[in-house]
Amino acid sequence: MTTTVRPPTRTPPRSGAGKPARSGSKQRWRRDNLAGYLFLAPQLIGLLVFMLGPLVFAVVLSVSHWDGFGARSWAGLSNFSTVLHDPQLRTSAKNTIWYTVLSVPGTMLSAFVVAYLLQKVKRKSFYRTFYFAPVVTSTVAVAAIWLWLFNPEIGPLNALLRQVGLPAPDWLQDARFVIPAFALVGIWQGLGYQIVMMMAGLENVPRTLLEAADIDGASEWQKMRRITIPLLSPTILFLSVTSVIGSFQIFDYIYVFMGANAPASSRTVVYEIYQKAFVEFDFGLGSAIAVFLFAALLALTGLQLLAQKRWVHYTE
Amino acid sequence: MTTSELDHLEAPTTARPRHQAERPRLRWTRVLLHLFLLAGAVAMALPFAWMVLSSFKPLEEIFIQPPKLLPKVWHPENYRSALEAADFVRGFANSLYIAVIVVVVSVFTAAMAAYAFARIRFTGRGPLFMVFLATLMVPVQLTVIPLYVILGRLNWIDTHLALIVPASLFNAFGVFLLRQYVRGIPIELEEAAAIDGAGRARIFLTIILPLLRTPMVALGIFTFLGQWNSFFYPLIFLNSDSKFTLPLVVNQFKGTYSSDWTGLMAAATLAAAPLLIVFIIAQRQIVEGIALSGSKT
């Protein structure tokens, strides 16, 4: 009888015949606990050993002096005070913020425009191939390509600028241009992901709403402003939270473009963490910078989540 | 009666003229639309075109001003010298096997954890899940220094275990993503199997896993991309050339042959090509997988 339940009928009422549930709730509780933790075991071990343990250790390191080999000594808040007073670190923090200010809105705006227009054409996947290709390319390969594109003498970018009569800067060596150059590469590489996410969000905008607006004589601009953007706002929030986090962690480009001991004007916060911890072997200072980075990310994410009440529209 | 009234409301008087008026304008906007999108696509493709075409140029051609996209003389020898100068094949093999192990193990163990969180009532389930979620906020740079110390104690520095084990055993994003999907599976399926006497393990393997195929493939693609292109961890955890992953090999080549531009482009092509080819073949799967990974968060 019970073996014939295969077709999705809801016939068998829960008679409790097959379950030993009534035999004792305590026994069941014990069994559920065992099963739960067994299924969880691999990821739980990972959580403890590779996440929570290091997290606690990072806080300890941030109040220590340690080069990773000798004895660890108490440092109090001196690492944090160094972070706050070191002019080089302040420059790196400014660079990171400047990179974020340029790349996040730049990527999101262009992604929105492209996704919005792609919605209206038939050959979506043809275009998508081009826009998405940089996403699957490793940052190292991307940086290698752009290293040449940016070359002031023989690079094609400056050749183009000279032909149009624009100034041709030394992109990676000029302190004014190096962060915008990183941002340009960041936008180029990050665009495709955001386009795909926004297109997925746009597909959820009900056609009927747009058609109703058509019948009421709404212009394209009004439809976008009053229907599409509000309905896309959860996606926009998600992308802005994740891309701010991502851009604050920018490292690969700088390392591949500039190598070790990069000039001050091109360093970012994560570059400093790498430099302090793994080049100069000052684990305490490196950890203190990382703690600041974490705090900044928490604050920025918190702010965006607080601000969402003003503009994010949830349908459910 | 009412239907005929409705027919009158939708009568051609209002609907049709507008459509006719819009036709010619639409064609123009359509052309403009495609032109704009094409221009964008070209801008995206140009760096790749530059990379591939330059990799076939003889070195002296790079000084030609203004630069030309196409090589005058095709010079595939760049690839031979790049392959001789750095071990791309080994880097490729290292990257591939590390990424595959991480994908398989982390997706499977994440599915196990997701099943526990979604279906088993154990003590501490709620708080523990919150802990998993909260770790998504922690930047890798905060834990990388202690992780380096721990891996050093385990004698795993400069071994692939340093890259494989942590990533395989901890995938909070995957746990979160898959839990959402397990919760969407009708519980009746499991109840029926339980009545048939199936235990948790069998329910998980025969019912849950097959139904999780789509999100698991999506998570797998997402994880693979992250592993394959990862640079920060390998840079810190690996020292010897023979252990290097593909991005490290390219970076090393860049550092050693800094003026060999055509060689560097051959190197970048070698690094980028495998995934680009896979992407062009399986575009829909990959794009949908990425979109799905993001949409549930």
Contacts between the chains, C-beta under 8 A, distances in Angstrom:
chain1	res1	chain2	res2	distance
A	2	B	195	5.3
A	2	B	196	6.1
A	3	B	196	6.4
A	5	B	192	4.5
A	5	B	195	7.0
A	5	B	196	7.3
A	8	B	188	7.8
A	10	B	188	6.5
A	12	B	192	7.2
A	12	B	195	6.6
A	14	B	191	7.3
A	17	B	195	7.8
A	18	B	194	6.7
A	18	B	195	3.8
A	18	B	196	7.4
A	18	B	197	7.0
A	19	B	194	6.5
A	19	B	195	7.2
A	32	B	120	5.5
A	32	B	121	5.3
A	32	B	122	5.4
A	33	B	122	4.6
A	33	B	123	5.7
A	35	B	116	7.5
A	35	B	120	5.4
A	35	B	122	7.4
A	35	B	200	4.9
A	36	B	116	4.8
A	36	B	120	4.1
A	36	B	121	7.4
A	36	B	122	2.8
A	36	B	125	6.7
A	37	B	116	7.7
A	37	B	122	6.3
A	39	B	112	4.6
A	39	B	113	6.5
A	39	B	115	5.7
A	39	B	116	3.8
A	39	B	120	6.7
A	39	B	200	7.4
A	39	B	204	7.3
A	40	B	112	7.2
A	40	B	113	5.1
A	40	B	116	4.7
A	40	B	117	7.6
A	40	B	122	8.0
A	40	B	128	7.6
A	42	B	105	8.0
A	42	B	109	3.9
A	42	B	112	6.7
A	42	B	113	7.4
A	42	B	169	5.5
A	43	B	109	5.3
A	43	B	110	6.4
A	43	B	112	7.2
A	43	B	113	4.0
A	43	B	132	7.8
A	43	B	169	6.6
A	43	B	170	6.4
A	43	B	171	7.1
A	43	B	175	6.0
A	44	B	113	7.5
A	44	B	128	7.8
A	45	B	169	5.8
A	46	B	109	7.8
A	46	B	166	6.8
A	46	B	168	7.6
A	46	B	169	3.1
A	46	B	170	3.2
A	46	B	171	7.7
A	47	B	131	7.1
A	47	B	132	6.8
A	47	B	135	7.1
A	47	B	170	5.9
A	47	B	172	7.5
A	49	B	150	7.2
A	49	B	166	7.9
A	49	B	169	7.6
A	50	B	143	7.5
A	50	B	147	6.5
A	50	B	150	7.7
A	50	B	165	7.9
A	50	B	166	4.1
A	50	B	169	6.6
A	50	B	170	5.0
A	51	B	135	5.2
A	51	B	138	7.1
A	51	B	143	6.5
A	51	B	170	5.8
A	51	B	172	7.7
A	52	B	131	7.6
A	52	B	135	7.8
A	53	B	146	7.2
A	53	B	150	6.9
A	54	B	142	8.0
A	54	B	143	3.9
A	54	B	145	8.0
A	54	B	146	3.6
A	54	B	147	5.0
A	54	B	150	6.6
A	55	B	138	6.5
A	55	B	142	7.0
A	55	B	143	6.0
A	55	B	146	7.7
A	57	B	146	3.6
A	57	B	149	7.1
A	57	B	150	7.6
A	58	B	142	5.3
A	58	B	143	6.1
A	58	B	145	6.4
A	58	B	146	5.2
A	61	B	145	6.2
A	61	B	146	6.5
A	68	B	148	7.8
A	68	B	149	6.7
A	68	B	152	7.8
A	114	B	37	7.0
A	114	B	40	5.9
A	117	B	33	5.7
A	117	B	36	6.4
A	117	B	37	6.0
A	118	B	37	6.7
A	120	B	33	6.2
A	121	B	30	7.8
A	121	B	33	6.1
A	121	B	34	6.7
A	121	B	37	6.8
A	125	B	283	6.3
A	125	B	284	7.0
A	127	B	37	5.2
A	127	B	38	8.0
A	127	B	40	7.8
A	127	B	41	5.5
A	128	B	283	7.1
A	128	B	287	6.4
A	129	B	279	7.9
A	129	B	280	6.5
A	129	B	283	6.1
A	130	B	40	7.7
A	130	B	41	3.8
A	130	B	42	7.8
A	130	B	44	4.6
A	130	B	45	5.2
A	131	B	40	7.0
A	131	B	41	6.8
A	131	B	44	5.5
A	132	B	279	7.3
A	132	B	283	7.5
A	132	B	287	6.2
A	133	B	44	6.7
A	133	B	45	7.3
A	133	B	48	6.5
A	133	B	276	6.1
A	133	B	279	6.7
A	134	B	44	6.6
A	134	B	47	7.8
A	135	B	225	7.9
A	135	B	290	7.7
A	136	B	225	6.3
A	136	B	229	8.0
A	136	B	275	4.8
A	136	B	276	6.5
A	136	B	278	7.8
A	136	B	279	4.6
A	136	B	286	7.2
A	137	B	229	7.6
A	137	B	272	4.7
A	137	B	275	6.9
A	137	B	276	6.7
A	138	B	228	7.0
A	138	B	229	3.8
A	138	B	231	7.2
A	138	B	246	7.1
A	138	B	247	4.9
A	138	B	250	7.6
A	138	B	271	6.0
A	138	B	272	6.9
A	138	B	275	7.7
A	139	B	229	6.3
A	139	B	231	6.0
A	139	B	247	7.5
A	140	B	229	7.8
A	140	B	231	5.7
A	140	B	247	4.0
A	140	B	248	7.9
A	140	B	250	4.8
A	140	B	251	5.3
A	140	B	254	8.0
A	140	B	271	6.8
A	141	B	51	8.0
A	141	B	247	7.5
A	141	B	250	6.0
A	141	B	268	4.4
A	141	B	271	4.4
A	141	B	272	4.3
A	142	B	47	7.9
A	144	B	250	6.1
A	144	B	254	5.7
A	144	B	264	5.6
A	144	B	265	7.5
A	144	B	267	6.9
A	144	B	268	4.2
A	144	B	271	7.9
A	145	B	47	5.0
A	145	B	48	7.5
A	145	B	50	6.8
A	145	B	51	4.7
A	145	B	265	7.3
A	145	B	268	5.6
A	146	B	47	6.8
A	147	B	254	7.3
A	147	B	264	7.6
A	148	B	50	7.5
A	148	B	54	7.3
A	148	B	261	5.5
A	148	B	264	7.2
A	148	B	265	7.0
A	149	B	47	6.2
A	149	B	50	6.7
A	151	B	261	8.0
A	154	B	62	5.6
A	154	B	63	6.0
A	154	B	65	7.4
A	154	B	67	6.9
A	154	B	261	7.6
A	155	B	67	7.7
A	156	B	50	6.4
A	156	B	66	7.9
A	156	B	67	4.6
A	159	B	65	6.4
A	159	B	66	4.4
A	159	B	67	5.2
A	160	B	66	7.9
A	162	B	66	7.9
A	163	B	66	6.4
A	188	B	44	7.0
A	188	B	47	7.1
A	191	B	44	7.4
A	192	B	44	7.7
A	193	B	290	6.7
A	196	B	287	5.4
A	196	B	290	5.9
A	196	B	291	5.2
A	197	B	290	8.0
A	197	B	291	6.2
A	197	B	294	5.1
A	197	B	295	7.5
A	199	B	291	7.6
A	200	B	291	4.2
A	200	B	294	7.6
A	200	B	295	5.7
A	201	B	295	7.9
A	238	B	294	6.8
A	238	B	297	6.4
A	242	B	294	8.0
A	245	B	139	7.4
A	248	B	139	7.8
A	249	B	139	5.7
A	249	B	140	7.6
A	249	B	141	6.6
A	251	B	231	7.8
A	251	B	232	6.0
A	252	B	231	4.8
A	252	B	232	7.0
A	255	B	231	7.5
A	255	B	235	7.3
A	255	B	251	7.7
A	256	B	231	8.0
A	256	B	251	5.8
A	256	B	254	6.6
A	259	B	255	6.5
A	270	B	141	5.3
A	273	B	141	5.0
A	273	B	144	7.7
A	273	B	145	7.8
A	274	B	232	7.9
A	274	B	235	8.0
A	274	B	236	7.5
A	277	B	144	7.7
A	277	B	145	5.0
A	277	B	148	7.8
A	278	B	148	7.6
A	278	B	236	5.6
A	283	B	145	5.3
A	283	B	149	7.6
A	286	B	145	5.4
A	287	B	142	7.7
A	287	B	145	5.4
A	287	B	146	7.8
A	290	B	139	7.1
A	290	B	141	4.9
A	290	B	142	4.2
A	290	B	144	7.8
A	290	B	145	7.1
A	291	B	142	6.8
A	293	B	139	5.8
A	293	B	141	6.2
A	293	B	142	6.9
A	294	B	137	7.9
A	294	B	138	6.6
A	294	B	139	5.8
A	294	B	142	5.0
A	297	B	137	6.9
A	297	B	139	6.1
A	298	B	137	6.5
A	301	B	137	6.9
